[in-house]
Amino acid sequence: MAEPTAAFAAPDMAAGEAMHAFARELFPICRSITGEGTRETLRRIKQHLPGLAISEIASGTQVLDWIIPDEWNIRSARLIDPNGRTVVDFADHNLHVVGYSIPVDTTLSLEDLQPHLYSLPEQPDAIPYVTSYYRKHWGFCLPHRLREQLQPGQYRAVIDTTLAPGHLSYGELFVPGAEATEIFVSTYVCHPSMANNELSGPMVATWLAKWISSAPRRYSYRFVFIPETIGSIAYLSRNAAHLRENVKAGFNLSCVGDERAYSYLPSRRGNTIADRVALHVLRHVAPDFRSYSFLDRGSDERQYCAPGIDLPLCSVMRSKYGTYPEYHSSLDDLSLVTPAGLHGALSAMVRCVTCLEANRTYQATVLGEPQLGKRGLYPTISMKGSADHVRNMMHVLAYADGTNDLLQIAEIIRVPMWDLFDIVEKLVANDLLAVVDDAGSQAPAPERLRARI
């Protein structure tokens, strides 16, 4: 990631270390779309975010076109070979059991067992992540190298699970601001023991919520920690009308923990303020970022941007889900997700939020080009950077015509929006710029924004 500008102080690297430590704490918990593992994960997030409200929706509840499934919990699972040796044990890794496996205690031949075994021939040492949420099934996942070593004979398969009416759980944090208008952040808590695809999103969302909660803010913020797909559908079934009316911008956080890349996936419409801000930030902090199409969607942006919902929401990622080799396997571990990767993603999201908070539409108040010298705005000593500062000041005045917001101006003149905070502050103080939008609201002063970031 590029070095922050002088006007921008990124979150301290200690935040990256703290996020990684919390991910290590949560990694052993076996999460799914329902169950005690997800509730325990939410309870631990609540220790960092005391205002987090944990809600539950009963199995069998209709949520839009879906129904909340029975709750699944697992205690143990083992596959025992003909010699009585345990060859696969859930206690060794959560991915060893197909998610939502029904309880089973049976003996069967290797030939009959094979349809219940899952491995990755192209990654012979990895355990695949496999689920069967909506069809009753059971199975074991194991490295392909181990699978090839299994000898003919009778195997005992024991999976101690429950699949019964219960609840789907999710967490929600609301951080009120000076305005009722909301910024919406969604991430998911439903995958067992995968670091980038699962834990990185909740880590960055949690620390972003801490940062936002620590200082005055213009907008209100709503964070949700949900099971992917069924969780966002369930949440929308309760809150879609409120979100459509109140959300100004939204971000889906997923796969934000590695150091390989930054990625952006747009909203369905592709031109919302969330899209504009995410693209602006990534162009300046990670100009080699990868931009995807909404045709490449695969996470909860599918639900939030569905026709009739159409929230102004995009997805911000490091390596996009489905594109990195460790995806949906035991290789997606805590060595792939790093403190530096998490810290970089948090810094990018802080910039996105800061741009949203500071964005206003301005009108130049003087006809023609103003005389900067008599206002003390023209440097009397030439030094490195002074010419750029004056040039950018004149550019801001040239494009502050009451139709361009500050983000548009930053895009036009090709500078990071945060580099314009000082300039706007000085121009407003000298009555050369006036805010022409949202007349009843006061944007945070640029110096307050800098103090927060």
C-alpha positions as CSV (number, residue, x, y, z in Angstrom):
1,M,0.0,0.0,0.0
2,A,1.2,3.5,-0.8
3,E,2.5,5.7,2.0
4,P,-0.2,7.9,3.5
5,T,-0.1,11.5,2.6
6,A,0.9,14.1,5.1
7,A,-2.8,15.0,5.7
8,F,-3.7,11.4,6.4
9,A,-2.5,9.3,9.4
10,A,-3.4,5.6,8.9
11,P,-4.5,3.5,11.8
12,D,-1.6,2.4,13.9
13,M,0.0,-1.0,12.9
14,A,-1.0,-2.1,16.4
15,A,-4.5,-2.4,15.1
16,G,-3.4,-5.0,12.6
17,E,-1.7,-7.0,15.3
18,A,-4.8,-6.8,17.5
19,M,-7.1,-7.9,14.7
20,H,-4.8,-10.9,13.9
21,A,-4.7,-11.9,17.6
22,F,-8.5,-11.8,17.7
23,A,-8.7,-13.9,14.5
24,R,-6.5,-16.5,16.2
25,E,-8.9,-16.6,19.1
26,L,-11.9,-17.1,16.8
27,F,-10.3,-19.5,14.3
28,P,-10.9,-22.8,16.3
29,I,-14.7,-22.1,16.6
30,C,-16.8,-24.2,14.2
31,R,-19.2,-21.7,12.7
32,S,-22.1,-22.4,10.3
33,I,-25.2,-20.5,9.0
34,T,-26.8,-21.4,12.3
35,G,-25.7,-22.9,15.6
36,E,-23.8,-22.4,18.8
37,G,-20.5,-21.6,17.0
38,T,-22.0,-18.6,15.3
39,R,-23.5,-17.4,18.6
40,E,-20.2,-17.8,20.4
41,T,-18.4,-15.8,17.7
42,L,-21.0,-13.0,18.1
43,R,-20.6,-13.1,21.8
44,R,-16.9,-12.6,21.5
45,I,-17.3,-9.8,19.0
46,K,-19.6,-8.1,21.5
47,Q,-16.7,-8.1,24.0
48,H,-15.1,-5.6,21.6
49,L,-18.3,-3.9,20.6
50,P,-20.5,-3.7,23.8
51,G,-23.3,-2.1,21.9
52,L,-23.7,-5.1,19.5
53,A,-27.2,-6.5,19.7
54,I,-27.6,-10.2,19.0
55,S,-30.9,-11.2,17.4
56,E,-32.3,-14.6,16.5
57,I,-34.9,-15.7,13.9
58,A,-36.6,-19.1,14.5
59,S,-36.3,-22.0,12.2
60,G,-39.2,-22.3,9.8
61,T,-39.6,-18.5,9.5
62,Q,-40.3,-17.2,6.0
63,V,-37.7,-14.6,5.0
64,L,-38.4,-13.2,1.6
65,D,-38.4,-16.2,-0.8
66,W,-36.5,-18.4,1.7
67,I,-37.1,-20.2,5.0
68,I,-34.8,-20.3,8.0
69,P,-33.4,-23.8,8.2
70,D,-33.1,-26.0,11.2
71,E,-30.2,-25.3,13.5
72,W,-27.1,-27.4,13.1
73,N,-24.6,-28.2,15.9
74,I,-21.7,-30.7,16.0
75,R,-20.0,-32.3,18.9
76,S,-17.6,-34.8,17.3
77,A,-17.0,-36.9,14.2
78,R,-14.6,-39.7,13.3
79,L,-13.8,-42.0,10.4
80,I,-12.3,-45.3,11.5
81,D,-10.5,-47.6,9.0
82,P,-10.7,-51.4,8.9
83,N,-7.8,-51.7,11.4
84,G,-9.5,-49.6,14.0
85,R,-7.4,-46.5,13.4
86,T,-9.0,-43.1,13.2
87,V,-8.1,-41.6,9.9
88,V,-10.2,-38.5,10.0
89,D,-11.1,-36.7,13.2
90,F,-13.2,-33.5,13.4
91,A,-11.2,-32.7,16.6
92,D,-8.2,-32.1,14.3
93,H,-9.9,-29.6,12.0
94,N,-13.4,-28.2,11.6
95,L,-13.3,-28.7,7.8
96,H,-13.1,-32.5,8.1
97,V,-16.9,-32.7,8.2
98,V,-19.3,-31.6,5.5
99,G,-21.2,-28.7,6.9
100,Y,-24.8,-29.6,8.0
101,S,-24.0,-33.3,8.0
102,I,-26.9,-35.3,9.5
103,P,-26.0,-37.6,12.5
104,V,-24.7,-41.0,11.4
105,D,-23.2,-44.1,13.0
106,T,-22.7,-46.7,10.3
107,T,-20.3,-49.2,8.9
108,L,-19.8,-49.5,5.2
109,S,-17.2,-50.6,2.6
110,L,-14.7,-48.2,1.0
111,E,-16.6,-48.4,-2.2
112,D,-19.9,-47.3,-0.5
113,L,-18.0,-44.7,1.5
114,Q,-16.5,-42.9,-1.5
115,P,-19.6,-40.9,-2.3
116,H,-19.3,-39.4,1.2
117,L,-15.7,-38.4,0.8
118,Y,-14.5,-35.0,-0.6
119,S,-10.9,-34.1,-1.5
120,L,-9.0,-31.8,-4.0
121,P,-6.8,-33.8,-6.4
122,E,-5.2,-30.6,-7.6
123,Q,-4.3,-29.6,-4.0
124,P,-3.5,-33.0,-2.4
125,D,-2.6,-31.6,1.0
126,A,-5.6,-29.4,1.5
127,I,-8.9,-30.2,3.2
128,P,-11.8,-28.8,1.2
129,Y,-14.7,-26.8,2.6
130,V,-17.9,-28.5,1.6
131,T,-21.5,-27.9,2.8
132,S,-24.9,-29.4,2.3
133,Y,-27.3,-26.8,3.9
134,Y,-30.5,-27.6,2.1
135,R,-30.2,-31.4,1.3
136,K,-29.9,-34.0,4.0
137,H,-26.5,-35.5,3.5
138,W,-23.3,-36.4,5.5
139,G,-19.7,-36.7,4.6
140,F,-16.0,-36.2,5.5
141,C,-13.5,-33.9,3.9
142,L,-9.8,-35.0,3.8
143,P,-6.6,-34.3,1.9
144,H,-6.5,-36.2,-1.4
145,R,-3.1,-37.6,-0.5
146,L,-4.7,-39.3,2.5
147,R,-7.8,-40.4,0.5
148,E,-5.6,-42.3,-2.0
149,Q,-4.0,-44.2,0.9
150,L,-7.3,-45.6,2.1
151,Q,-7.3,-49.4,1.9
152,P,-10.3,-51.6,0.9
153,G,-12.4,-52.9,3.8
154,Q,-15.1,-51.9,6.3
155,Y,-15.1,-48.3,7.6
156,R,-17.0,-46.9,10.5
157,A,-18.4,-43.4,10.1
158,V,-19.5,-41.6,13.2
159,I,-20.9,-38.1,13.1
160,D,-22.4,-36.7,16.3
161,T,-24.6,-33.8,15.2
162,T,-28.0,-32.4,15.8
163,L,-30.2,-30.9,13.1
164,A,-33.4,-29.6,14.8
165,P,-35.6,-26.5,15.1
166,G,-33.6,-23.6,16.5
167,H,-32.5,-20.2,15.4
168,L,-30.4,-18.2,13.0
169,S,-28.3,-15.6,14.9
170,Y,-26.9,-12.3,13.7
171,G,-25.3,-9.2,15.3
172,E,-26.1,-5.6,14.7
173,L,-24.4,-2.4,15.9
174,F,-25.9,1.0,15.4
175,V,-23.6,4.1,16.0
176,P,-25.7,7.3,15.9
177,G,-24.3,10.4,14.3
178,A,-25.4,14.0,13.9
179,E,-27.6,12.9,11.0
180,A,-30.0,10.1,10.7
181,T,-28.6,9.2,7.2
182,E,-26.7,5.9,7.5
183,I,-23.5,4.3,6.2
184,F,-24.1,0.5,6.2
185,V,-21.3,-2.1,6.6
186,S,-22.0,-5.8,6.3
187,T,-19.8,-8.8,6.9
188,Y,-20.4,-12.5,7.5
189,V,-19.8,-15.0,10.4
190,C,-20.6,-18.4,9.1
191,H,-17.5,-20.2,7.9
192,P,-15.5,-22.6,10.0
193,S,-11.7,-22.1,10.4
194,M,-10.9,-20.1,7.3
195,A,-9.0,-16.9,7.9
196,N,-9.4,-14.8,4.8
197,N,-12.8,-15.9,3.5
198,E,-14.3,-15.8,7.0
199,L,-12.5,-14.0,9.8
200,S,-10.9,-11.1,8.0
201,G,-14.2,-9.3,7.2
202,P,-15.4,-9.4,10.8
203,M,-12.0,-8.3,12.1
204,V,-11.9,-5.2,9.8
205,A,-15.5,-4.4,10.5
206,T,-15.0,-4.6,14.3
207,W,-12.0,-2.3,14.3
208,L,-13.7,0.1,11.8
209,A,-16.6,0.3,14.2
210,K,-14.3,1.0,17.1
211,W,-12.6,3.8,15.1
212,I,-16.0,5.3,14.0
213,S,-17.3,5.2,17.6
214,S,-14.3,7.0,19.0
215,A,-15.1,10.5,17.6
216,P,-17.8,12.9,16.5
217,R,-19.3,12.0,13.1
218,R,-21.7,13.4,10.6
219,Y,-23.5,10.2,9.6
220,S,-24.9,7.3,11.6
221,Y,-23.4,3.9,11.0
222,R,-24.9,0.4,11.0
223,F,-22.8,-2.7,11.1
224,V,-24.2,-6.2,10.7
225,F,-22.4,-9.5,11.3
226,I,-24.5,-12.2,9.6
227,P,-24.4,-15.6,8.1
228,E,-23.8,-15.2,4.4
229,T,-26.7,-15.3,2.0
230,I,-29.5,-16.6,4.3
231,G,-28.4,-14.0,6.9
232,S,-28.6,-11.1,4.6
233,I,-31.9,-12.3,3.2
234,A,-33.2,-12.7,6.7
235,Y,-31.9,-9.2,7.7
236,L,-33.5,-7.6,4.6
237,S,-36.8,-9.3,5.3
238,R,-36.9,-7.2,8.5
239,N,-35.1,-4.0,7.5
240,A,-35.2,-3.5,3.8
241,A,-37.6,-0.5,3.9
242,H,-35.6,1.2,6.6
243,L,-32.3,0.6,4.7
244,R,-33.7,1.9,1.4
245,E,-34.9,5.1,3.0
246,N,-31.8,5.8,5.2
247,V,-28.7,4.3,3.7
248,K,-26.5,6.7,1.8
249,A,-23.6,4.2,1.1
250,G,-22.8,0.7,2.0
251,F,-19.9,-1.7,1.9
252,N,-19.7,-5.5,2.0
253,L,-16.5,-6.6,3.6
254,S,-15.1,-10.0,2.7
255,C,-11.7,-11.5,2.1
256,V,-9.8,-8.4,3.4
257,G,-6.8,-10.0,5.2
258,D,-4.1,-11.0,2.7
259,E,-1.4,-8.8,1.2
260,R,-1.6,-9.8,-2.5
261,A,-4.1,-7.4,-3.9
262,Y,-7.0,-5.0,-3.4
263,S,-10.3,-5.7,-5.2
264,Y,-13.5,-3.9,-5.9
265,L,-16.8,-5.2,-7.0
266,P,-19.5,-2.6,-7.9
267,S,-23.1,-2.3,-7.0
268,R,-25.6,-3.5,-9.6
269,R,-26.0,0.0,-10.9
270,G,-22.3,0.8,-10.5
271,N,-22.6,4.5,-10.0
272,T,-23.5,5.0,-6.3
273,I,-21.6,7.2,-3.9
274,A,-20.2,4.0,-2.4
275,D,-18.8,3.0,-5.8
276,R,-17.4,6.4,-6.3
277,V,-15.7,6.6,-2.9
278,A,-14.3,3.0,-3.1
279,L,-12.9,3.6,-6.6
280,H,-11.3,6.9,-5.6
281,V,-9.6,5.5,-2.5
282,L,-8.3,2.4,-4.3
283,R,-7.0,4.4,-7.2
284,H,-4.8,6.4,-4.8
285,V,-3.8,3.7,-2.2
286,A,-3.6,0.7,-4.5
287,P,-3.5,1.8,-8.1
288,D,-2.9,-1.8,-9.2
289,F,-6.2,-2.9,-7.6
290,R,-8.4,-5.3,-9.5
291,S,-11.8,-4.1,-10.6
292,Y,-14.6,-6.7,-11.2
293,S,-18.0,-6.5,-12.7
294,F,-21.3,-7.1,-10.9
295,L,-21.5,-10.2,-13.1
296,D,-18.6,-11.6,-10.9
297,R,-20.7,-11.2,-7.7
298,G,-20.8,-14.1,-5.2
299,S,-21.2,-12.6,-1.7
300,D,-23.9,-10.7,0.0
301,E,-23.8,-7.9,-2.6
302,R,-26.2,-10.2,-4.5
303,Q,-28.9,-9.6,-1.9
304,Y,-28.3,-6.0,-1.0
305,C,-28.3,-4.9,-4.7
306,A,-31.1,-7.2,-5.9
307,P,-33.9,-5.4,-7.9
308,G,-36.3,-3.8,-5.5
309,I,-33.7,-3.6,-2.8
310,D,-31.0,-1.7,-4.7
311,L,-28.9,-0.4,-1.8
312,P,-26.0,1.8,-2.7
313,L,-23.5,-0.8,-1.7
314,C,-20.3,-2.2,-3.2
315,S,-17.8,-4.9,-2.1
316,V,-14.2,-4.0,-1.0
317,M,-11.8,-6.9,-0.8
318,R,-8.1,-7.8,-0.9
319,S,-7.9,-11.0,-3.0
320,K,-11.5,-11.6,-4.2
321,Y,-13.3,-14.7,-3.0
322,G,-12.9,-17.6,-5.5
323,T,-9.8,-16.1,-7.1
324,Y,-7.0,-17.1,-4.7
325,P,-5.7,-20.7,-4.6
326,E,-6.3,-21.2,-0.9
327,Y,-10.0,-20.3,-1.1
328,H,-12.5,-22.7,0.6
329,S,-9.9,-25.0,1.9
330,S,-7.7,-25.5,5.0
331,L,-4.9,-23.6,3.2
332,D,-6.9,-20.4,4.0
333,D,-5.2,-20.2,7.4
334,L,-3.7,-17.6,9.6
335,S,-0.5,-17.5,7.7
336,L,-2.4,-16.2,4.6
337,V,-4.0,-13.5,6.6
338,T,-1.5,-11.1,8.1
339,P,-1.4,-8.1,10.5
340,A,-0.2,-6.0,7.6
341,G,-3.0,-7.2,5.3
342,L,-5.7,-6.5,7.9
343,H,-4.1,-3.1,8.7
344,G,-4.1,-2.1,5.0
345,A,-7.7,-3.0,4.6
346,L,-8.7,-1.1,7.7
347,S,-6.8,1.9,6.5
348,A,-8.5,1.8,3.1
349,M,-12.0,1.6,4.8
350,V,-11.1,4.5,7.1
351,R,-10.2,6.6,4.0
352,C,-13.6,5.6,2.5
353,V,-15.5,6.7,5.6
354,T,-13.4,9.9,5.8
355,C,-14.2,10.8,2.2
356,L,-17.9,10.2,2.8
357,E,-17.9,12.3,6.0
358,A,-16.1,15.2,4.3
359,N,-17.8,15.2,1.0
360,R,-19.9,18.4,0.3
361,T,-20.8,20.5,-2.7
362,Y,-19.2,23.9,-2.7
363,Q,-19.8,27.1,-4.7
364,A,-17.0,29.7,-5.3
365,T,-18.2,33.1,-3.9
366,V,-16.0,35.4,-6.0
367,L,-16.6,36.2,-9.6
368,G,-13.4,35.5,-11.6
369,E,-10.2,34.3,-10.1
370,P,-9.7,35.6,-6.5
371,Q,-6.7,37.5,-5.3
372,L,-5.0,35.0,-3.0
373,G,-2.1,37.2,-1.9
374,K,-4.2,39.8,0.0
375,R,-5.8,37.0,2.0
376,G,-2.4,35.4,2.9
377,L,-3.2,32.3,0.8
378,Y,-0.3,32.7,-1.6
379,P,3.1,31.5,-0.3
380,T,5.7,34.3,0.0
381,I,8.5,31.7,0.0
382,S,8.8,29.1,-2.7
383,M,9.6,25.6,-1.5
384,K,8.9,22.0,-2.4
385,G,5.1,21.4,-2.7
386,S,4.1,25.0,-2.4
387,A,3.4,25.3,-6.2
388,D,1.2,22.2,-6.1
389,H,-0.7,23.5,-3.1
390,V,-1.5,26.8,-4.9
391,R,-2.4,24.9,-8.1
392,N,-4.8,22.6,-6.3
393,M,-6.3,25.6,-4.5
394,M,-7.0,27.2,-7.9
395,H,-8.3,24.0,-9.3
396,V,-10.8,23.6,-6.4
397,L,-12.0,27.2,-7.0
398,A,-12.3,26.5,-10.7
399,Y,-14.5,23.5,-10.3
400,A,-16.5,24.6,-7.2
401,D,-19.5,25.7,-9.3
402,G,-22.2,24.4,-7.1
403,T,-22.7,21.2,-9.1
404,N,-19.4,19.2,-8.3
405,D,-19.0,17.7,-4.9
406,L,-15.5,17.6,-3.4
407,L,-15.1,13.9,-4.5
408,Q,-15.8,14.9,-8.1
409,I,-13.4,17.8,-7.9
410,A,-10.7,15.4,-6.5
411,E,-11.3,13.0,-9.4
412,I,-11.2,15.8,-12.0
413,I,-7.9,17.2,-10.7
414,R,-6.5,13.7,-10.0
415,V,-5.5,14.1,-6.4
416,P,-6.6,12.3,-3.2
417,M,-9.6,13.9,-1.7
418,W,-7.9,14.0,1.7
419,D,-5.2,16.2,0.2
420,L,-7.9,18.9,-0.3
421,F,-9.0,19.1,3.3
422,D,-6.5,21.9,4.2
423,I,-7.4,23.8,1.1
424,V,-11.1,23.7,1.6
425,E,-10.7,24.7,5.2
426,K,-8.7,27.8,4.2
427,L,-11.0,28.8,1.4
428,V,-14.1,28.5,3.5
429,A,-12.4,30.5,6.3
430,N,-11.7,33.2,3.8
431,D,-15.2,33.3,2.5
432,L,-14.1,32.1,-0.9
433,L,-16.2,28.8,-0.8
434,A,-19.7,28.2,0.5
435,V,-21.5,24.9,1.1
436,V,-24.5,24.7,-1.1
437,D,-25.9,21.2,-0.2
438,D,-27.6,19.9,2.9
439,A,-28.1,23.4,4.2
440,G,-29.4,22.1,7.6
441,S,-26.3,20.0,8.3
442,Q,-22.8,20.9,9.2
443,A,-19.9,18.7,7.9
444,P,-17.1,18.0,10.3
445,A,-14.3,20.5,10.0
446,P,-11.3,19.2,8.1
447,E,-9.0,19.5,11.1
448,R,-11.4,17.2,13.1
449,L,-11.3,14.7,10.3
450,R,-7.5,14.7,10.3
451,A,-7.5,14.2,14.0
452,R,-9.7,11.1,13.6
453,I,-7.6,9.4,11.0
